[in-house]
Amino acid sequence: MRIDEVLAEQRPVFSFEFFPPKTDEGYENLRATLDALRHDRPHFVSVTYGALGSTRDRTIDLVKEIEQQLGIEAMAHFTCVGATTDELRATLREIEDAGVANVLALRGDPPEGEDVWTQTDGGLRYSTELIELLSGEFDFSVGAAAFPEVHPEAETAEHDLRFMKAKQDAGASFFITQLFFDNEFYFDFVARAREAGVTVPIVPGIMPVTNYRSIKRITELCKSEIPEPFERELEARQEDADALADLGVAYATLQSVDLLSRGAPGIHFYTLNRSPATRAILAALRAAQPWTRAAQPV
């Protein structure tokens, strides 16, 4: 089923994001994780796409398997990086032929070690161009990325919102946000996006913290702020993996309860391929049902 249709018909929507492992052993471990995950009935699972298309084949293989063998709705991340427009079309036809109906359209990041994004000769430059290709030539449900704390390369917050509106105008029918740890960033961002003319669902992206060094590296890369009280508690537990993971699950659960009770359309969990934490959070949310207290959707 198309994700735009799921978001139109159901609230809340729960989804998980995974990345294709680089080794056969990692792939088998992830497959076992996904096999267990289907019992939690996620509305969809997304699979990331490596820099310069480095995980292209594994991404396609994984979304095919999720759709065809596990019976879970899958969404393939797709970038402009490292391919001509004709090569992008060919890959998209392969994804479409596999029965995948959903694509998250991204410009893509520079390769590791490089600071500047470079357009491929004969390729696309902006995510809006990719969205236009997807919506104009294919029948995918197209999602796009949104940035509550502003895209690191945006000139201003207002410029970032104008670009977000341009993604919607190009054919994006929903957005998934970058991870954040202060819910006020999300609600303020959604309010400003609505004022700017964005009308489609904006799903918050939540990452349960399970490793101190990892989350510090990730937030530095994507310029997301960790609130000082939360960072203080994380730092105090950085050498105790179990205590830190317990705190990460508790904090993400509180975040999710607040988001859903205030009208967020669902939660997209960034799992880092570690599903036990997100599965525990999802079980707690379904038990508490905080969305029943939402006055109105955002």
LINZI-V367001 format. One line per field, one symbol per residue. phi: phi as a letter, one per 40 degrees, with the letter a starting at -180 (. if undefined). psi: psi as a letter, one per 20 degrees, with the letter a starting at -180 (. if undefined). burial: # if it has 16 or more other C-alpha atoms within 10 Angstrom, else .. A space follows every 10 residues. Layout:
# LINZI-V367001
phi=???
psi=???
burial=???
This chain:
# LINZI-V367001
phi=.ccccdccbb acbbabbbbc ccbccccccc cccccccccc fccabbbcbc dfgcbdcccc ccccccccbc gbcbbccabc cgacccccdc ccccccccgc bbbccbchcc cdgbbbcbcc dgbbbbcccc ccccccbbbc cbbacbbdbg ddcccacccc cccccccccc hcbabbccca bbccdccccc cccccchcbc cbccbbbccb accccccccc ccgcccddcc ccccccbccb dccccccccc ccccdcdccc cbhccibbcc cfgbcdcccc ccccccccfc cccccacb
psi=qphhhghhhq prppqqprqp qiqhghghgh hhghhhhhii lqhrpqprpr pkkhkgghgg gghgggghhi kppqppqpri pkqrghhggg hhhggghijp ippopqgqqq qpiqhppppp pjaqhqhhhg gggghhirkq oprrqqnhkp phiqgrhggg hhhghhgghi jpirqpqqqr iohhgghggg ghhghijpir qoppppoppi pghghggghh gjkqpoqghg hghghhjhjn gghghggggg ghgggggggh ijjqiapopo hkknhgghhg ggggghghlh iiipgqq.
burial=.###..#... ########## #.....#..# #..##.##.. .######### ###.##.### .######..# .######### #####..##. ##..##.#.# #########. #.......#. ..######## #####....# ########## #.....#..# ########.# ########## ##...##.## .##....#.# ########## ##..#..... .#####.... ...#..##.. ...##.#### ###.###### ########## #.#.#.###. ##..#....# #......#
